[in-house]
Amino acid sequence: MAATSYSIKRGVDGFKISDFTVGVLAPNADDIELRINTTDALGVNLTRKDVVQILEAFERLIESGPLFTTTPVL
C-alpha cells in the first residue's frame, strides 16, 4: 500500500504549497503529519472526497476535547 505524507510546522498558515513538506514517509519532518494511503484496506483508491470526509471527522474529534485530556478517550 503506497502512501504520501504531508507535514507542516506549528504556526505556519499553510496558504502556500511550500509551507508543507511532502514525501513518501516524513516522520519527524514537522510538528503535524498527515499520511494518506493511495488505496484503502480493500485496495480501492481513495478519492479527494474520502479524504475530506475523514479530515472532517478528525476535526470533530479535536474540537470535542478528549484528544487533549490526560487520559484520551479513543
mmCIF file of the N, C-alpha and C atoms, coordinates in Angstrom:
data_MODEL
# 
_entry.id   MODEL 
# 
loop_
_atom_site.group_PDB 
_atom_site.id 
_atom_site.type_symbol 
_atom_site.label_atom_id 
_atom_site.label_alt_id 
_atom_site.label_comp_id 
_atom_site.label_asym_id 
_atom_site.label_entity_id 
_atom_site.label_seq_id 
_atom_site.pdbx_PDB_ins_code 
_atom_site.Cartn_x 
_atom_site.Cartn_y 
_atom_site.Cartn_z 
_atom_site.occupancy 
_atom_site.B_iso_or_equiv 
_atom_site.pdbx_formal_charge 
_atom_site.auth_seq_id 
_atom_site.auth_comp_id 
_atom_site.auth_asym_id 
_atom_site.auth_atom_id 
_atom_site.pdbx_PDB_model_num 
ATOM 1   N N  . MET A 1 1  ? 0.848   -1.168 0.000  1.00 0.00 ? 1  MET A N  1 
ATOM 2   C CA . MET A 1 1  ? 0.000   0.000  0.000  1.00 0.00 ? 1  MET A CA 1 
ATOM 3   C C  . MET A 1 1  ? 0.895   1.233  0.000  1.00 0.00 ? 1  MET A C  1 
ATOM 4   N N  . ALA A 1 2  ? 0.832   2.036  -1.040 1.00 0.00 ? 2  ALA A N  1 
ATOM 5   C CA . ALA A 1 2  ? 1.623   3.255  -1.138 1.00 0.00 ? 2  ALA A CA 1 
ATOM 6   C C  . ALA A 1 2  ? 0.933   4.382  -0.379 1.00 0.00 ? 2  ALA A C  1 
ATOM 7   N N  . ALA A 1 3  ? 1.738   5.305  0.126  1.00 0.00 ? 3  ALA A N  1 
ATOM 8   C CA . ALA A 1 3  ? 1.202   6.434  0.873  1.00 0.00 ? 3  ALA A CA 1 
ATOM 9   C C  . ALA A 1 3  ? 2.033   7.681  0.606  1.00 0.00 ? 3  ALA A C  1 
ATOM 10  N N  . THR A 1 4  ? 1.418   8.838  0.801  1.00 0.00 ? 4  THR A N  1 
ATOM 11  C CA . THR A 1 4  ? 2.114   10.114 0.717  1.00 0.00 ? 4  THR A CA 1 
ATOM 12  C C  . THR A 1 4  ? 1.938   10.821 2.046  1.00 0.00 ? 4  THR A C  1 
ATOM 13  N N  . SER A 1 5  ? 3.024   11.416 2.543  1.00 0.00 ? 5  SER A N  1 
ATOM 14  C CA . SER A 1 5  ? 2.985   12.150 3.807  1.00 0.00 ? 5  SER A CA 1 
ATOM 15  C C  . SER A 1 5  ? 3.071   13.645 3.543  1.00 0.00 ? 5  SER A C  1 
ATOM 16  N N  . TYR A 1 6  ? 2.290   14.393 4.307  1.00 0.00 ? 6  TYR A N  1 
ATOM 17  C CA . TYR A 1 6  ? 2.307   15.853 4.252  1.00 0.00 ? 6  TYR A CA 1 
ATOM 18  C C  . TYR A 1 6  ? 2.523   16.332 5.679  1.00 0.00 ? 6  TYR A C  1 
ATOM 19  N N  . SER A 1 7  ? 3.466   17.235 5.881  1.00 0.00 ? 7  SER A N  1 
ATOM 20  C CA . SER A 1 7  ? 3.672   17.741 7.232  1.00 0.00 ? 7  SER A CA 1 
ATOM 21  C C  . SER A 1 7  ? 3.857   19.249 7.190  1.00 0.00 ? 7  SER A C  1 
ATOM 22  N N  . ILE A 1 8  ? 3.601   19.866 8.350  1.00 0.00 ? 8  ILE A N  1 
ATOM 23  C CA . ILE A 1 8  ? 3.674   21.322 8.462  1.00 0.00 ? 8  ILE A CA 1 
ATOM 24  C C  . ILE A 1 8  ? 4.099   21.675 9.884  1.00 0.00 ? 8  ILE A C  1 
ATOM 25  N N  . LYS A 1 9  ? 4.794   22.770 10.021 1.00 0.00 ? 9  LYS A N  1 
ATOM 26  C CA . LYS A 1 9  ? 5.251   23.234 11.329 1.00 0.00 ? 9  LYS A CA 1 
ATOM 27  C C  . LYS A 1 9  ? 4.153   24.043 12.027 1.00 0.00 ? 9  LYS A C  1 
ATOM 28  N N  . ARG A 1 10 ? 4.150   23.996 13.325 1.00 0.00 ? 10 ARG A N  1 
ATOM 29  C CA . ARG A 1 10 ? 3.228   24.788 14.137 1.00 0.00 ? 10 ARG A CA 1 
ATOM 30  C C  . ARG A 1 10 ? 3.422   26.272 13.816 1.00 0.00 ? 10 ARG A C  1 
ATOM 31  N N  . GLY A 1 11 ? 2.321   26.988 13.693 1.00 0.00 ? 11 GLY A N  1 
ATOM 32  C CA . GLY A 1 11 ? 2.374   28.422 13.443 1.00 0.00 ? 11 GLY A CA 1 
ATOM 33  C C  . GLY A 1 11 ? 2.409   28.820 11.979 1.00 0.00 ? 11 GLY A C  1 
ATOM 34  N N  . VAL A 1 12 ? 2.599   27.847 11.086 1.00 0.00 ? 12 VAL A N  1 
ATOM 35  C CA . VAL A 1 12 ? 2.600   28.134 9.649  1.00 0.00 ? 12 VAL A CA 1 
ATOM 36  C C  . VAL A 1 12 ? 1.163   28.058 9.162  1.00 0.00 ? 12 VAL A C  1 
ATOM 37  N N  . ASP A 1 13 ? 0.737   29.045 8.353  1.00 0.00 ? 13 ASP A N  1 
ATOM 38  C CA . ASP A 1 13 ? -0.681  29.103 7.977  1.00 0.00 ? 13 ASP A CA 1 
ATOM 39  C C  . ASP A 1 13 ? -1.091  28.129 6.891  1.00 0.00 ? 13 ASP A C  1 
ATOM 40  N N  . GLY A 1 14 ? -0.151  27.616 6.088  1.00 0.00 ? 14 GLY A N  1 
ATOM 41  C CA . GLY A 1 14 ? -0.483  26.617 5.079  1.00 0.00 ? 14 GLY A CA 1 
ATOM 42  C C  . GLY A 1 14 ? -1.156  27.166 3.840  1.00 0.00 ? 14 GLY A C  1 
ATOM 43  N N  . PHE A 1 15 ? -0.994  28.451 3.572  1.00 0.00 ? 15 PHE A N  1 
ATOM 44  C CA . PHE A 1 15 ? -1.596  29.025 2.369  1.00 0.00 ? 15 PHE A CA 1 
ATOM 45  C C  . PHE A 1 15 ? -0.743  28.813 1.128  1.00 0.00 ? 15 PHE A C  1 
ATOM 46  N N  . LYS A 1 16 ? 0.506   28.365 1.313  1.00 0.00 ? 16 LYS A N  1 
ATOM 47  C CA . LYS A 1 16 ? 1.389   28.103 0.177  1.00 0.00 ? 16 LYS A CA 1 
ATOM 48  C C  . LYS A 1 16 ? 1.815   26.634 0.214  1.00 0.00 ? 16 LYS A C  1 
ATOM 49  N N  . ILE A 1 17 ? 1.942   26.031 -0.955 1.00 0.00 ? 17 ILE A N  1 
ATOM 50  C CA . ILE A 1 17 ? 2.413   24.646 -1.038 1.00 0.00 ? 17 ILE A CA 1 
ATOM 51  C C  . ILE A 1 17 ? 3.774   24.519 -0.366 1.00 0.00 ? 17 ILE A C  1 
ATOM 52  N N  . SER A 1 18 ? 4.604   25.551 -0.485 1.00 0.00 ? 18 SER A N  1 
ATOM 53  C CA . SER A 1 18 ? 5.947   25.500 0.104  1.00 0.00 ? 18 SER A CA 1 
ATOM 54  C C  . SER A 1 18 ? 5.920   25.475 1.635  1.00 0.00 ? 18 SER A C  1 
ATOM 55  N N  . ASP A 1 19 ? 4.748   25.716 2.256  1.00 0.00 ? 19 ASP A N  1 
ATOM 56  C CA . ASP A 1 19 ? 4.617   25.616 3.715  1.00 0.00 ? 19 ASP A CA 1 
ATOM 57  C C  . ASP A 1 19 ? 4.652   24.162 4.180  1.00 0.00 ? 19 ASP A C  1 
ATOM 58  N N  . PHE A 1 20 ? 4.452   23.229 3.261  1.00 0.00 ? 20 PHE A N  1 
ATOM 59  C CA . PHE A 1 20 ? 4.345   21.809 3.591  1.00 0.00 ? 20 PHE A CA 1 
ATOM 60  C C  . PHE A 1 20 ? 5.591   21.037 3.156  1.00 0.00 ? 20 PHE A C  1 
ATOM 61  N N  . THR A 1 21 ? 5.901   19.992 3.901  1.00 0.00 ? 21 THR A N  1 
ATOM 62  C CA . THR A 1 21 ? 6.902   19.013 3.490  1.00 0.00 ? 21 THR A CA 1 
ATOM 63  C C  . THR A 1 21 ? 6.124   17.821 2.953  1.00 0.00 ? 21 THR A C  1 
ATOM 64  N N  . VAL A 1 22 ? 6.454   17.389 1.748  1.00 0.00 ? 22 VAL A N  1 
ATOM 65  C CA . VAL A 1 22 ? 5.740   16.280 1.109  1.00 0.00 ? 22 VAL A CA 1 
ATOM 66  C C  . VAL A 1 22 ? 6.740   15.168 0.829  1.00 0.00 ? 22 VAL A C  1 
ATOM 67  N N  . GLY A 1 23 ? 6.357   13.946 1.135  1.00 0.00 ? 23 GLY A N  1 
ATOM 68  C CA . GLY A 1 23 ? 7.240   12.824 0.870  1.00 0.00 ? 23 GLY A CA 1 
ATOM 69  C C  . GLY A 1 23 ? 6.512   11.498 0.970  1.00 0.00 ? 23 GLY A C  1 
ATOM 70  N N  . VAL A 1 24 ? 7.249   10.438 0.739  1.00 0.00 ? 24 VAL A N  1 
ATOM 71  C CA . VAL A 1 24 ? 6.674   9.102  0.852  1.00 0.00 ? 24 VAL A CA 1 
ATOM 72  C C  . VAL A 1 24 ? 6.460   8.763  2.321  1.00 0.00 ? 24 VAL A C  1 
ATOM 73  N N  . LEU A 1 25 ? 7.400   9.142  3.149  1.00 0.00 ? 25 LEU A N  1 
ATOM 74  C CA . LEU A 1 25 ? 7.282   8.939  4.589  1.00 0.00 ? 25 LEU A CA 1 
ATOM 75  C C  . LEU A 1 25 ? 8.108   10.038 5.239  1.00 0.00 ? 25 LEU A C  1 
ATOM 76  N N  . ALA A 1 26 ? 7.459   10.928 5.956  1.00 0.00 ? 26 ALA A N  1 
ATOM 77  C CA . ALA A 1 26 ? 8.170   12.073 6.512  1.00 0.00 ? 26 ALA A CA 1 
ATOM 78  C C  . ALA A 1 26 ? 7.968   12.205 8.017  1.00 0.00 ? 26 ALA A C  1 
ATOM 79  N N  . PRO A 1 27 ? 8.178   11.132 8.787  1.00 0.00 ? 27 PRO A N  1 
ATOM 80  C CA . PRO A 1 27 ? 8.015   11.278 10.229 1.00 0.00 ? 27 PRO A CA 1 
ATOM 81  C C  . PRO A 1 27 ? 9.053   12.233 10.793 1.00 0.00 ? 27 PRO A C  1 
ATOM 82  N N  . ASN A 1 28 ? 8.654   12.973 11.790 1.00 0.00 ? 28 ASN A N  1 
ATOM 83  C CA . ASN A 1 28 ? 9.518   13.944 12.458 1.00 0.00 ? 28 ASN A CA 1 
ATOM 84  C C  . ASN A 1 28 ? 9.952   15.083 11.549 1.00 0.00 ? 28 ASN A C  1 
ATOM 85  N N  . ALA A 1 29 ? 9.367   15.220 10.368 1.00 0.00 ? 29 ALA A N  1 
ATOM 86  C CA . ALA A 1 29 ? 9.745   16.298 9.474  1.00 0.00 ? 29 ALA A CA 1 
ATOM 87  C C  . ALA A 1 29 ? 9.267   17.637 10.020 1.00 0.00 ? 29 ALA A C  1 
ATOM 88  N N  . ASP A 1 30 ? 8.075   17.672 10.543 1.00 0.00 ? 30 ASP A N  1 
ATOM 89  C CA . ASP A 1 30 ? 7.498   18.894 11.090 1.00 0.00 ? 30 ASP A CA 1 
ATOM 90  C C  . ASP A 1 30 ? 6.633   18.522 12.293 1.00 0.00 ? 30 ASP A C  1 
ATOM 91  N N  . ASP A 1 31 ? 5.835   19.474 12.783 1.00 0.00 ? 31 ASP A N  1 
ATOM 92  C CA . ASP A 1 31 ? 5.074   19.260 14.014 1.00 0.00 ? 31 ASP A CA 1 
ATOM 93  C C  . ASP A 1 31 ? 3.836   18.388 13.828 1.00 0.00 ? 31 ASP A C  1 
ATOM 94  N N  . ILE A 1 32 ? 3.180   18.494 12.689 1.00 0.00 ? 32 ILE A N  1 
ATOM 95  C CA . ILE A 1 32 ? 1.966   17.722 12.410 1.00 0.00 ? 32 ILE A CA 1 
ATOM 96  C C  . ILE A 1 32 ? 2.153   17.016 11.073 1.00 0.00 ? 32 ILE A C  1 
ATOM 97  N N  . GLU A 1 33 ? 1.812   15.741 11.039 1.00 0.00 ? 33 GLU A N  1 
ATOM 98  C CA . GLU A 1 33 ? 1.956   14.978 9.800  1.00 0.00 ? 33 GLU A CA 1 
ATOM 99  C C  . GLU A 1 33 ? 0.637   14.302 9.446  1.00 0.00 ? 33 GLU A C  1 
ATOM 100 N N  . LEU A 1 34 ? 0.320   14.317 8.168  1.00 0.00 ? 34 LEU A N  1 
ATOM 101 C CA . LEU A 1 34 ? -0.841  13.607 7.636  1.00 0.00 ? 34 LEU A CA 1 
ATOM 102 C C  . LEU A 1 34 ? -0.309  12.628 6.604  1.00 0.00 ? 34 LEU A C  1 
ATOM 103 N N  . ARG A 1 35 ? -0.628  11.349 6.778  1.00 0.00 ? 35 ARG A N  1 
ATOM 104 C CA . ARG A 1 35 ? -0.210  10.329 5.807  1.00 0.00 ? 35 ARG A CA 1 
ATOM 105 C C  . ARG A 1 35 ? -1.455  9.749  5.183  1.00 0.00 ? 35 ARG A C  1 
ATOM 106 N N  . ILE A 1 36 ? -1.494  9.756  3.865  1.00 0.00 ? 36 ILE A N  1 
ATOM 107 C CA . ILE A 1 36 ? -2.666  9.267  3.141  1.00 0.00 ? 36 ILE A CA 1 
ATOM 108 C C  . ILE A 1 36 ? -2.257  8.089  2.277  1.00 0.00 ? 36 ILE A C  1 
ATOM 109 N N  . ASN A 1 37 ? -2.882  6.936  2.528  1.00 0.00 ? 37 ASN A N  1 
ATOM 110 C CA . ASN A 1 37 ? -2.677  5.772  1.660  1.00 0.00 ? 37 ASN A CA 1 
ATOM 111 C C  . ASN A 1 37 ? -3.391  6.022  0.347  1.00 0.00 ? 37 ASN A C  1 
ATOM 112 N N  . THR A 1 38 ? -2.828  5.542  -0.737 1.00 0.00 ? 38 THR A N  1 
ATOM 113 C CA . THR A 1 38 ? -3.475  5.738  -2.038 1.00 0.00 ? 38 THR A CA 1 
ATOM 114 C C  . THR A 1 38 ? -4.665  4.807  -2.229 1.00 0.00 ? 38 THR A C  1 
ATOM 115 N N  . THR A 1 39 ? -4.682  3.706  -1.464 1.00 0.00 ? 39 THR A N  1 
ATOM 116 C CA . THR A 1 39 ? -5.819  2.784  -1.522 1.00 0.00 ? 39 THR A CA 1 
ATOM 117 C C  . THR A 1 39 ? -6.246  2.429  -0.106 1.00 0.00 ? 39 THR A C  1 
ATOM 118 N N  . ASP A 1 40 ? -7.489  1.984  0.051  1.00 0.00 ? 40 ASP A N  1 
ATOM 119 C CA . ASP A 1 40 ? -7.967  1.571  1.367  1.00 0.00 ? 40 ASP A CA 1 
ATOM 120 C C  . ASP A 1 40 ? -7.568  0.116  1.640  1.00 0.00 ? 40 ASP A C  1 
ATOM 121 N N  . ALA A 1 41 ? -8.034  -0.434 2.738  1.00 0.00 ? 41 ALA A N  1 
ATOM 122 C CA . ALA A 1 41 ? -7.663  -1.797 3.145  1.00 0.00 ? 41 ALA A CA 1 
ATOM 123 C C  . ALA A 1 41 ? -8.092  -2.855 2.127  1.00 0.00 ? 41 ALA A C  1 
ATOM 124 N N  . LEU A 1 42 ? -9.069  -2.535 1.284  1.00 0.00 ? 42 LEU A N  1 
ATOM 125 C CA . LEU A 1 42 ? -9.549  -3.482 0.275  1.00 0.00 ? 42 LEU A CA 1 
ATOM 126 C C  . LEU A 1 42 ? -8.918  -3.242 -1.092 1.00 0.00 ? 42 LEU A C  1 
ATOM 127 N N  . GLY A 1 43 ? -7.984  -2.278 -1.157 1.00 0.00 ? 43 GLY A N  1 
ATOM 128 C CA . GLY A 1 43 ? -7.321  -1.982 -2.428 1.00 0.00 ? 43 GLY A CA 1 
ATOM 129 C C  . GLY A 1 43 ? -8.081  -1.010 -3.311 1.00 0.00 ? 43 GLY A C  1 
ATOM 130 N N  . VAL A 1 44 ? -9.116  -0.374 -2.771 1.00 0.00 ? 44 VAL A N  1 
ATOM 131 C CA . VAL A 1 44 ? -9.906  0.594  -3.530 1.00 0.00 ? 44 VAL A CA 1 
ATOM 132 C C  . VAL A 1 44 ? -9.252  1.969  -3.389 1.00 0.00 ? 44 VAL A C  1 
ATOM 133 N N  . ASN A 1 45 ? -9.102  2.682  -4.513 1.00 0.00 ? 45 ASN A N  1 
ATOM 134 C CA . ASN A 1 45 ? -8.494  4.011  -4.487 1.00 0.00 ? 45 ASN A CA 1 
ATOM 135 C C  . ASN A 1 45 ? -9.298  4.983  -3.633 1.00 0.00 ? 45 ASN A C  1 
ATOM 136 N N  . LEU A 1 46 ? -8.597  5.766  -2.816 1.00 0.00 ? 46 LEU A N  1 
ATOM 137 C CA . LEU A 1 46 ? -9.244  6.825  -2.047 1.00 0.00 ? 46 LEU A CA 1 
ATOM 138 C C  . LEU A 1 46 ? -9.468  8.023  -2.953 1.00 0.00 ? 46 LEU A C  1 
ATOM 139 N N  . THR A 1 47 ? -10.569 8.721  -2.731 1.00 0.00 ? 47 THR A N  1 
ATOM 140 C CA . THR A 1 47 ? -10.867 9.915  -3.508 1.00 0.00 ? 47 THR A CA 1 
ATOM 141 C C  . THR A 1 47 ? -10.617 11.161 -2.657 1.00 0.00 ? 47 THR A C  1 
ATOM 142 N N  . ARG A 1 48 ? -10.597 12.290 -3.298 1.00 0.00 ? 48 ARG A N  1 
ATOM 143 C CA . ARG A 1 48 ? -10.464 13.560 -2.575 1.00 0.00 ? 48 ARG A CA 1 
ATOM 144 C C  . ARG A 1 48 ? -11.626 13.713 -1.590 1.00 0.00 ? 48 ARG A C  1 
ATOM 145 N N  . LYS A 1 49 ? -12.829 13.314 -2.014 1.00 0.00 ? 49 LYS A N  1 
ATOM 146 C CA . LYS A 1 49 ? -13.994 13.376 -1.130 1.00 0.00 ? 49 LYS A CA 1 
ATOM 147 C C  . LYS A 1 49 ? -13.796 12.500 0.105  1.00 0.00 ? 49 LYS A C  1 
ATOM 148 N N  . ASP A 1 50 ? -13.258 11.289 -0.072 1.00 0.00 ? 50 ASP A N  1 
ATOM 149 C CA . ASP A 1 50 ? -12.979 10.408 1.066  1.00 0.00 ? 50 ASP A CA 1 
ATOM 150 C C  . ASP A 1 50 ? -12.061 11.099 2.069  1.00 0.00 ? 50 ASP A C  1 
ATOM 151 N N  . VAL A 1 51 ? -10.988 11.704 1.568  1.00 0.00 ? 51 VAL A N  1 
ATOM 152 C CA . VAL A 1 51 ? -10.005 12.358 2.445  1.00 0.00 ? 51 VAL A CA 1 
ATOM 153 C C  . VAL A 1 51 ? -10.640 13.537 3.177  1.00 0.00 ? 51 VAL A C  1 
ATOM 154 N N  . VAL A 1 52 ? -11.434 14.347 2.480  1.00 0.00 ? 52 VAL A N  1 
ATOM 155 C CA . VAL A 1 52 ? -12.096 15.489 3.117  1.00 0.00 ? 52 VAL A CA 1 
ATOM 156 C C  . VAL A 1 52 ? -13.039 15.011 4.216  1.00 0.00 ? 52 VAL A C  1 
ATOM 157 N N  . GLN A 1 53 ? -13.819 13.955 3.960  1.00 0.00 ? 53 GLN A N  1 
ATOM 158 C CA . GLN A 1 53 ? -14.735 13.436 4.983  1.00 0.00 ? 53 GLN A CA 1 
ATOM 159 C C  . GLN A 1 53 ? -13.977 12.931 6.211  1.00 0.00 ? 53 GLN A C  1 
ATOM 160 N N  . ILE A 1 54 ? -12.856 12.263 5.984  1.00 0.00 ? 54 ILE A N  1 
ATOM 161 C CA . ILE A 1 54 ? -12.051 11.765 7.096  1.00 0.00 ? 54 ILE A CA 1 
ATOM 162 C C  . ILE A 1 54 ? -11.442 12.918 7.879  1.00 0.00 ? 54 ILE A C  1 
ATOM 163 N N  . LEU A 1 55 ? -10.951 13.945 7.183  1.00 0.00 ? 55 LEU A N  1 
ATOM 164 C CA . LEU A 1 55 ? -10.385 15.110 7.877  1.00 0.00 ? 55 LEU A CA 1 
ATOM 165 C C  . LEU A 1 55 ? -11.454 15.836 8.694  1.00 0.00 ? 55 LEU A C  1 
ATOM 166 N N  . GLU A 1 56 ? -12.678 15.892 8.174  1.00 0.00 ? 56 GLU A N  1 
ATOM 167 C CA . GLU A 1 56 ? -13.775 16.498 8.942  1.00 0.00 ? 56 GLU A CA 1 
ATOM 168 C C  . GLU A 1 56 ? -14.070 15.686 10.198 1.00 0.00 ? 56 GLU A C  1 
ATOM 169 N N  . ALA A 1 57 ? -13.955 14.368 10.118 1.00 0.00 ? 57 ALA A N  1 
ATOM 170 C CA . ALA A 1 57 ? -14.150 13.523 11.300 1.00 0.00 ? 57 ALA A CA 1 
ATOM 171 C C  . ALA A 1 57 ? -13.056 13.800 12.334 1.00 0.00 ? 57 ALA A C  1 
ATOM 172 N N  . PHE A 1 58 ? -11.805 13.951 11.889 1.00 0.00 ? 58 PHE A N  1 
ATOM 173 C CA . PHE A 1 58 ? -10.717 14.303 12.806 1.00 0.00 ? 58 PHE A CA 1 
ATOM 174 C C  . PHE A 1 58 ? -10.944 15.678 13.417 1.00 0.00 ? 58 PHE A C  1 
ATOM 175 N N  . GLU A 1 59 ? -11.457 16.609 12.624 1.00 0.00 ? 59 GLU A N  1 
ATOM 176 C CA . GLU A 1 59 ? -11.754 17.943 13.144 1.00 0.00 ? 59 GLU A CA 1 
ATOM 177 C C  . GLU A 1 59 ? -12.769 17.852 14.287 1.00 0.00 ? 59 GLU A C  1 
ATOM 178 N N  . ARG A 1 60 ? -13.813 17.024 14.111 1.00 0.00 ? 60 ARG A N  1 
ATOM 179 C CA . ARG A 1 60 ? -14.803 16.845 15.180 1.00 0.00 ? 60 ARG A CA 1 
ATOM 180 C C  . ARG A 1 60 ? -14.149 16.258 16.424 1.00 0.00 ? 60 ARG A C  1 
ATOM 181 N N  . LEU A 1 61 ? -13.256 15.281 16.246 1.00 0.00 ? 61 LEU A N  1 
ATOM 182 C CA . LEU A 1 61 ? -12.560 14.686 17.376 1.00 0.00 ? 61 LEU A CA 1 
ATOM 183 C C  . LEU A 1 61 ? -11.737 15.732 18.128 1.00 0.00 ? 61 LEU A C  1 
ATOM 184 N N  . ILE A 1 62 ? -10.961 16.510 17.392 1.00 0.00 ? 62 ILE A N  1 
ATOM 185 C CA . ILE A 1 62 ? -10.102 17.509 18.024 1.00 0.00 ? 62 ILE A CA 1 
ATOM 186 C C  . ILE A 1 62 ? -10.932 18.568 18.739 1.00 0.00 ? 62 ILE A C  1 
ATOM 187 N N  . GLU A 1 63 ? -12.009 19.016 18.112 1.00 0.00 ? 63 GLU A N  1 
ATOM 188 C CA . GLU A 1 63 ? -12.846 20.053 18.724 1.00 0.00 ? 63 GLU A CA 1 
ATOM 189 C C  . GLU A 1 63 ? -13.646 19.537 19.912 1.00 0.00 ? 63 GLU A C  1 
ATOM 190 N N  . SER A 1 64 ? -13.867 18.230 20.000 1.00 0.00 ? 64 SER A N  1 
ATOM 191 C CA . SER A 1 64 ? -14.661 17.685 21.105 1.00 0.00 ? 64 SER A CA 1 
ATOM 192 C C  . SER A 1 64 ? -13.895 17.663 22.422 1.00 0.00 ? 64 SER A C  1 
ATOM 193 N N  . GLY A 1 65 ? -12.573 17.724 22.354 1.00 0.00 ? 65 GLY A N  1 
ATOM 194 C CA . GLY A 1 65 ? -11.803 17.841 23.577 1.00 0.00 ? 65 GLY A CA 1 
ATOM 195 C C  . GLY A 1 65 ? -11.075 16.616 24.080 1.00 0.00 ? 65 GLY A C  1 
ATOM 196 N N  . PRO A 1 66 ? -11.586 15.381 23.957 1.00 0.00 ? 66 PRO A N  1 
ATOM 197 C CA . PRO A 1 66 ? -10.938 14.249 24.604 1.00 0.00 ? 66 PRO A CA 1 
ATOM 198 C C  . PRO A 1 66 ? -9.510  13.988 24.141 1.00 0.00 ? 66 PRO A C  1 
ATOM 199 N N  . LEU A 1 67 ? -9.164  14.424 22.965 1.00 0.00 ? 67 LEU A N  1 
ATOM 200 C CA . LEU A 1 67 ? -7.834  14.181 22.438 1.00 0.00 ? 67 LEU A CA 1 
ATOM 201 C C  . LEU A 1 67 ? -6.755  14.840 23.306 1.00 0.00 ? 67 LEU A C  1 
ATOM 202 N N  . PHE A 1 68 ? -7.093  15.931 23.971 1.00 0.00 ? 68 PHE A N  1 
ATOM 203 C CA . PHE A 1 68 ? -6.100  16.686 24.725 1.00 0.00 ? 68 PHE A CA 1 
ATOM 204 C C  . PHE A 1 68 ? -6.297  16.597 26.235 1.00 0.00 ? 68 PHE A C  1 
ATOM 205 N N  . THR A 1 69 ? -6.905  15.523 26.703 1.00 0.00 ? 69 THR A N  1 
ATOM 206 C CA . THR A 1 69 ? -7.012  15.300 28.149 1.00 0.00 ? 69 THR A CA 1 
ATOM 207 C C  . THR A 1 69 ? -5.847  14.415 28.580 1.00 0.00 ? 69 THR A C  1 
ATOM 208 N N  . THR A 1 70 ? -5.673  14.238 29.867 1.00 0.00 ? 70 THR A N  1 
ATOM 209 C CA . THR A 1 70 ? -4.580  13.386 30.337 1.00 0.00 ? 70 THR A CA 1 
ATOM 210 C C  . THR A 1 70 ? -4.840  11.923 30.020 1.00 0.00 ? 70 THR A C  1 
ATOM 211 N N  . THR A 1 71 ? -6.111  11.542 29.904 1.00 0.00 ? 71 THR A N  1 
ATOM 212 C CA . THR A 1 71 ? -6.470  10.179 29.529 1.00 0.00 ? 71 THR A CA 1 
ATOM 213 C C  . THR A 1 71 ? -7.390  10.241 28.314 1.00 0.00 ? 71 THR A C  1 
ATOM 214 N N  . PRO A 1 72 ? -6.826  10.190 27.108 1.00 0.00 ? 72 PRO A N  1 
ATOM 215 C CA . PRO A 1 72 ? -7.649  10.314 25.904 1.00 0.00 ? 72 PRO A CA 1 
ATOM 216 C C  . PRO A 1 72 ? -8.703  9.222  25.798 1.00 0.00 ? 72 PRO A C  1 
ATOM 217 N N  . VAL A 1 73 ? -9.866  9.596  25.344 1.00 0.00 ? 73 VAL A N  1 
ATOM 218 C CA . VAL A 1 73 ? -10.931 8.631  25.094 1.00 0.00 ? 73 VAL A CA 1 
ATOM 219 C C  . VAL A 1 73 ? -10.851 8.283  23.617 1.00 0.00 ? 73 VAL A C  1 
ATOM 220 N N  . LEU A 1 74 ? -10.496 7.042  23.325 1.00 0.00 ? 74 LEU A N  1 
ATOM 221 C CA . LEU A 1 74 ? -10.365 6.639  21.916 1.00 0.00 ? 74 LEU A CA 1 
ATOM 222 C C  . LEU A 1 74 ? -11.400 5.616  21.535 1.00 0.00 ? 74 LEU A C  1 
# 
